[in-house]
Every structure is written in C-alpha cells, then in structure tokens.
Amino acid sequence: MAPDDSAEISRLLQRFERRFLATRALRSFPWQSLEEKLRDSGSELLLDILQKTVKHPLCVKHPPSVKYARCFLSELIRKHEAVHEEPLDELYEALAETLTAEEPPQCHRSYLLPSGDSVTLSESTAIVSHGTTGLVTWNAALYLAEWAIENPEAFTHR
C-alpha cells in the first residue's frame, strides 16, 4: 500500500470513529469513500472500522443506543455486500449481538478531543424523561464546543 493510500485510509478510519462515537447521523458518514476503498482493500478495512466503532474500548464501556449500533452495522453490511465481497462473519456476529440486546434507559455519546482525551455524555433513550425532552446533546452545543477548542483566545482572561 502506498503511503498516500495509508494516510487516506487512516483519515477515513478516524472519520468513522469520531462520527460513530458521537452518534452522528448515519448520512454524515463517508460511505462513498468507504465503497471506493473497499474495492481496493477488501475486508481488512471493514475489520478496522469495526474495531474503531462498535468494538472501540470507549464504545464497549459507554455504548451508544442499541438502535444506533444496529442501524450502523446494517449500513456497513450493505456497503460490504455492494462490492460483492465474501460475507464477513465478524460483521454479522456484531449485528446479531445488537439484535438480541435490549435498549437500556441510558445511552452514551463520546467525543474525542484534540488532546487525545475523550468526553462521554450519558443520555436518556426515552423521548420524554422526567417531564422534559431536553436530556440529549444538542448539535448547536457540539458546534460551539468545537469552535471554543479552535479559538481559545476568545476565552483568555475570562
């Protein structure tokens, strides 16, 4: 594998990792890039994605909602099948685990910070909980946090 390809795959893995741990909308994932890379690199890339997402230590300790993991794995399997690869047992085993799992009352979103640390938030899986609907992470808060990390001078002496 050429160094450019290796760097590109590394970036692709990072994009999947960050989006999955933060439980971003599945449509925001780089699915087209994945399909293109799958034609070249095959099943090994999918195993790497599985390790960076569903099998990630943060995800194991603080899992996202079962429904989210199930939808993600289903889409990953669809992309795998689209390139006519042999079935990948690890993908189907991971999906089977989500099909038999019950949805707990709490799920998690984990955010990887530029420092290498992470922040994990616990959220309610109920639409209404304790009389309110505000027990989830709002996208505006995420963008504000990203902006704050990129612009620390705005908070100097405050």
MODELLER restraints for C-alpha pairs under 7 A, 6 or more apart:
rsr = mdl.restraints
at = mdl.atoms
rsr.add(forms.Gaussian(group=physical.xy_distance, feature=features.Distance(at['CA:13:A'], at['CA:49:A']), mean=6.08, stdev=0.5))
rsr.add(forms.Gaussian(group=physical.xy_distance, feature=features.Distance(at['CA:16:A'], at['CA:29:A']), mean=6.47, stdev=0.5))
rsr.add(forms.Gaussian(group=physical.xy_distance, feature=features.Distance(at['CA:16:A'], at['CA:49:A']), mean=6.98, stdev=0.5))
rsr.add(forms.Gaussian(group=physical.xy_distance, feature=features.Distance(at['CA:17:A'], at['CA:52:A']), mean=5.17, stdev=0.5))
rsr.add(forms.Gaussian(group=physical.xy_distance, feature=features.Distance(at['CA:17:A'], at['CA:53:A']), mean=5.33, stdev=0.5))
rsr.add(forms.Gaussian(group=physical.xy_distance, feature=features.Distance(at['CA:18:A'], at['CA:111:A']), mean=6.93, stdev=0.5))
rsr.add(forms.Gaussian(group=physical.xy_distance, feature=features.Distance(at['CA:18:A'], at['CA:112:A']), mean=6.66, stdev=0.5))
rsr.add(forms.Gaussian(group=physical.xy_distance, feature=features.Distance(at['CA:19:A'], at['CA:29:A']), mean=6.89, stdev=0.5))
rsr.add(forms.Gaussian(group=physical.xy_distance, feature=features.Distance(at['CA:20:A'], at['CA:53:A']), mean=5.89, stdev=0.5))
rsr.add(forms.Gaussian(group=physical.xy_distance, feature=features.Distance(at['CA:21:A'], at['CA:53:A']), mean=6.67, stdev=0.5))
rsr.add(forms.Gaussian(group=physical.xy_distance, feature=features.Distance(at['CA:21:A'], at['CA:59:A']), mean=6.71, stdev=0.5))
rsr.add(forms.Gaussian(group=physical.xy_distance, feature=features.Distance(at['CA:21:A'], at['CA:109:A']), mean=5.88, stdev=0.5))
rsr.add(forms.Gaussian(group=physical.xy_distance, feature=features.Distance(at['CA:21:A'], at['CA:110:A']), mean=5.05, stdev=0.5))
rsr.add(forms.Gaussian(group=physical.xy_distance, feature=features.Distance(at['CA:21:A'], at['CA:111:A']), mean=6.59, stdev=0.5))
rsr.add(forms.Gaussian(group=physical.xy_distance, feature=features.Distance(at['CA:22:A'], at['CA:109:A']), mean=4.69, stdev=0.5))
rsr.add(forms.Gaussian(group=physical.xy_distance, feature=features.Distance(at['CA:22:A'], at['CA:110:A']), mean=5.04, stdev=0.5))
rsr.add(forms.Gaussian(group=physical.xy_distance, feature=features.Distance(at['CA:22:A'], at['CA:111:A']), mean=5.62, stdev=0.5))
rsr.add(forms.Gaussian(group=physical.xy_distance, feature=features.Distance(at['CA:23:A'], at['CA:64:A']), mean=6.83, stdev=0.5))
rsr.add(forms.Gaussian(group=physical.xy_distance, feature=features.Distance(at['CA:23:A'], at['CA:109:A']), mean=6.06, stdev=0.5))
rsr.add(forms.Gaussian(group=physical.xy_distance, feature=features.Distance(at['CA:26:A'], at['CA:72:A']), mean=6.85, stdev=0.5))
rsr.add(forms.Gaussian(group=physical.xy_distance, feature=features.Distance(at['CA:35:A'], at['CA:79:A']), mean=6.32, stdev=0.5))
rsr.add(forms.Gaussian(group=physical.xy_distance, feature=features.Distance(at['CA:38:A'], at['CA:45:A']), mean=6.96, stdev=0.5))
rsr.add(forms.Gaussian(group=physical.xy_distance, feature=features.Distance(at['CA:39:A'], at['CA:83:A']), mean=6.31, stdev=0.5))
rsr.add(forms.Gaussian(group=physical.xy_distance, feature=features.Distance(at['CA:53:A'], at['CA:59:A']), mean=6.98, stdev=0.5))
rsr.add(forms.Gaussian(group=physical.xy_distance, feature=features.Distance(at['CA:62:A'], at['CA:108:A']), mean=5.65, stdev=0.5))
rsr.add(forms.Gaussian(group=physical.xy_distance, feature=features.Distance(at['CA:63:A'], at['CA:107:A']), mean=6.08, stdev=0.5))
rsr.add(forms.Gaussian(group=physical.xy_distance, feature=features.Distance(at['CA:63:A'], at['CA:108:A']), mean=5.63, stdev=0.5))
rsr.add(forms.Gaussian(group=physical.xy_distance, feature=features.Distance(at['CA:64:A'], at['CA:107:A']), mean=4.91, stdev=0.5))
rsr.add(forms.Gaussian(group=physical.xy_distance, feature=features.Distance(at['CA:64:A'], at['CA:108:A']), mean=4.77, stdev=0.5))
rsr.add(forms.Gaussian(group=physical.xy_distance, feature=features.Distance(at['CA:64:A'], at['CA:109:A']), mean=6.23, stdev=0.5))
rsr.add(forms.Gaussian(group=physical.xy_distance, feature=features.Distance(at['CA:65:A'], at['CA:103:A']), mean=6.68, stdev=0.5))
rsr.add(forms.Gaussian(group=physical.xy_distance, feature=features.Distance(at['CA:65:A'], at['CA:107:A']), mean=4.98, stdev=0.5))
rsr.add(forms.Gaussian(group=physical.xy_distance, feature=features.Distance(at['CA:66:A'], at['CA:98:A']), mean=6.01, stdev=0.5))
rsr.add(forms.Gaussian(group=physical.xy_distance, feature=features.Distance(at['CA:66:A'], at['CA:103:A']), mean=5.58, stdev=0.5))
rsr.add(forms.Gaussian(group=physical.xy_distance, feature=features.Distance(at['CA:69:A'], at['CA:98:A']), mean=6.97, stdev=0.5))
rsr.add(forms.Gaussian(group=physical.xy_distance, feature=features.Distance(at['CA:70:A'], at['CA:95:A']), mean=6.16, stdev=0.5))
rsr.add(forms.Gaussian(group=physical.xy_distance, feature=features.Distance(at['CA:70:A'], at['CA:98:A']), mean=5.71, stdev=0.5))
rsr.add(forms.Gaussian(group=physical.xy_distance, feature=features.Distance(at['CA:73:A'], at['CA:95:A']), mean=6.01, stdev=0.5))
rsr.add(forms.Gaussian(group=physical.xy_distance, feature=features.Distance(at['CA:77:A'], at['CA:91:A']), mean=6.89, stdev=0.5))
rsr.add(forms.Gaussian(group=physical.xy_distance, feature=features.Distance(at['CA:105:A'], at['CA:124:A']), mean=5.90, stdev=0.5))
rsr.add(forms.Gaussian(group=physical.xy_distance, feature=features.Distance(at['CA:105:A'], at['CA:125:A']), mean=5.41, stdev=0.5))
rsr.add(forms.Gaussian(group=physical.xy_distance, feature=features.Distance(at['CA:105:A'], at['CA:126:A']), mean=6.82, stdev=0.5))
rsr.add(forms.Gaussian(group=physical.xy_distance, feature=features.Distance(at['CA:106:A'], at['CA:122:A']), mean=6.35, stdev=0.5))
rsr.add(forms.Gaussian(group=physical.xy_distance, feature=features.Distance(at['CA:106:A'], at['CA:123:A']), mean=5.46, stdev=0.5))
rsr.add(forms.Gaussian(group=physical.xy_distance, feature=features.Distance(at['CA:106:A'], at['CA:124:A']), mean=4.63, stdev=0.5))
rsr.add(forms.Gaussian(group=physical.xy_distance, feature=features.Distance(at['CA:106:A'], at['CA:125:A']), mean=5.53, stdev=0.5))
rsr.add(forms.Gaussian(group=physical.xy_distance, feature=features.Distance(at['CA:107:A'], at['CA:122:A']), mean=5.77, stdev=0.5))
rsr.add(forms.Gaussian(group=physical.xy_distance, feature=features.Distance(at['CA:107:A'], at['CA:123:A']), mean=5.32, stdev=0.5))
rsr.add(forms.Gaussian(group=physical.xy_distance, feature=features.Distance(at['CA:107:A'], at['CA:124:A']), mean=6.30, stdev=0.5))
rsr.add(forms.Gaussian(group=physical.xy_distance, feature=features.Distance(at['CA:107:A'], at['CA:125:A']), mean=6.31, stdev=0.5))
rsr.add(forms.Gaussian(group=physical.xy_distance, feature=features.Distance(at['CA:108:A'], at['CA:120:A']), mean=6.52, stdev=0.5))
rsr.add(forms.Gaussian(group=physical.xy_distance, feature=features.Distance(at['CA:108:A'], at['CA:121:A']), mean=5.49, stdev=0.5))
rsr.add(forms.Gaussian(group=physical.xy_distance, feature=features.Distance(at['CA:108:A'], at['CA:122:A']), mean=4.56, stdev=0.5))
rsr.add(forms.Gaussian(group=physical.xy_distance, feature=features.Distance(at['CA:108:A'], at['CA:123:A']), mean=5.80, stdev=0.5))
rsr.add(forms.Gaussian(group=physical.xy_distance, feature=features.Distance(at['CA:109:A'], at['CA:120:A']), mean=5.55, stdev=0.5))
rsr.add(forms.Gaussian(group=physical.xy_distance, feature=features.Distance(at['CA:109:A'], at['CA:121:A']), mean=5.27, stdev=0.5))
rsr.add(forms.Gaussian(group=physical.xy_distance, feature=features.Distance(at['CA:109:A'], at['CA:122:A']), mean=6.68, stdev=0.5))
rsr.add(forms.Gaussian(group=physical.xy_distance, feature=features.Distance(at['CA:110:A'], at['CA:118:A']), mean=6.55, stdev=0.5))
rsr.add(forms.Gaussian(group=physical.xy_distance, feature=features.Distance(at['CA:110:A'], at['CA:119:A']), mean=5.54, stdev=0.5))
rsr.add(forms.Gaussian(group=physical.xy_distance, feature=features.Distance(at['CA:110:A'], at['CA:120:A']), mean=4.12, stdev=0.5))
rsr.add(forms.Gaussian(group=physical.xy_distance, feature=features.Distance(at['CA:110:A'], at['CA:121:A']), mean=6.32, stdev=0.5))
rsr.add(forms.Gaussian(group=physical.xy_distance, feature=features.Distance(at['CA:111:A'], at['CA:118:A']), mean=5.39, stdev=0.5))
rsr.add(forms.Gaussian(group=physical.xy_distance, feature=features.Distance(at['CA:111:A'], at['CA:119:A']), mean=5.17, stdev=0.5))
rsr.add(forms.Gaussian(group=physical.xy_distance, feature=features.Distance(at['CA:111:A'], at['CA:120:A']), mean=6.27, stdev=0.5))
rsr.add(forms.Gaussian(group=physical.xy_distance, feature=features.Distance(at['CA:112:A'], at['CA:118:A']), mean=4.43, stdev=0.5))
rsr.add(forms.Gaussian(group=physical.xy_distance, feature=features.Distance(at['CA:112:A'], at['CA:119:A']), mean=6.64, stdev=0.5))
rsr.add(forms.Gaussian(group=physical.xy_distance, feature=features.Distance(at['CA:123:A'], at['CA:135:A']), mean=5.94, stdev=0.5))
rsr.add(forms.Gaussian(group=physical.xy_distance, feature=features.Distance(at['CA:123:A'], at['CA:136:A']), mean=5.41, stdev=0.5))
rsr.add(forms.Gaussian(group=physical.xy_distance, feature=features.Distance(at['CA:124:A'], at['CA:135:A']), mean=5.97, stdev=0.5))
rsr.add(forms.Gaussian(group=physical.xy_distance, feature=features.Distance(at['CA:124:A'], at['CA:136:A']), mean=6.81, stdev=0.5))
rsr.add(forms.Gaussian(group=physical.xy_distance, feature=features.Distance(at['CA:127:A'], at['CA:133:A']), mean=6.24, stdev=0.5))
